Amino acid sequence: MTSATTLTNLRLGTRPSPMAMEQTGRFAGAFRARYPQAGLDIIEIVSEGDRHRGPLSAIGGKGAFTRNADRHLLDGRVQATIACAKDVPGPHDRSPGITVGAVLPREDTRDALVLPTGRPAAALAQLPPGTRVGTSAPRRSALLKALHPTLIPVPIRGNADSRLRALDEGTLGADVMIAALAGLRRLGLEHRASEILDPALWLPAAGAGIVIIEHRADDPTTGALLAPLTHAPTRILLDAERAALATLHGGCLTAASAHASLDTSAGMVTVHAVVLDPAGGTPLRAATTGPAAEAAAVGQAAGQRLLAAGAARLLGTPS
């Protein structure tokens, strides 16, 4: 096995946001515990998404958060990059030649309702008609329209901490917002969750709560260094969910998601996939179960069931 002594320093690229730096710190702790003699250089990479304050659709969706990091990776300025899996585009929207090298243990996958500081706690169902709910995700907007049609989804941008600050200052353009519970926890702000949304109804994003470290596919040295840091059960879940979304050609600009669960005693993985109607109509859902060793195939089967049920119409893609 490749040892850390073959690589004096690992140059790791990360966005400079507080949340990104927190997850980078967790990876750094695991890396240094495994390779105490190796160096780790943290390289901050500002993305187009960090600089742009308009809608993501205007700058290419989630790719706005990865394109600059991909360039750093492919031209050798860094050897690895770190990101939340849910924020990474699918393979059809991604630069070729990049692969996942390590997967950290999955955190909480649920979304949460956040209210301005000082406002009494409430649930989505208790908000008055016309309440503006801030979210940047088509998945969340479609869920709001389907489950809470009297509420108004409005697009918001910025890092989680800046969105929370704008919400409290009344400058967000929304009365309340939806955020990932794992993100709130990374910022030490779990107490801001007014309601934790039931994942049985409010299906989480594919890759929710998972942090991945990527490297160039033609760099086996870095790949061998990262591989022992992978949490194997989480990798199974990630492979299943990403395969389902890739089969649907779903991304951050489509209201589609997949969520996997693992039965370790039986060695089986189950994938629940959904394609939502952006207008709030009835969603299409599918579930498949199969061997955990064939996680990607199980995810693909879930996506194919949705396509067979007419998902292309809701996704706006060719059937």
PyMOL commands that set and color helices and strands:
alter all, ss='L'
color gray80, all
select helices_A, chain A and resi 4-6+18-34+48-51+56-59+63-74+85-87+91-93+124-126+138-147+160-169+181-186+190-192+220-229+232-248+292-308+311-315
alter helices_A, ss='H'
color red, helices_A
select strands_A, chain A and resi 9-14+39-44+80-84+98-103+111-114+132-134+152-154+176-180+193-196+211-216+256-263+268-275+284-291
alter strands_A, ss='S'
color yellow, strands_A
deselect
rebuild
show_as cartoon
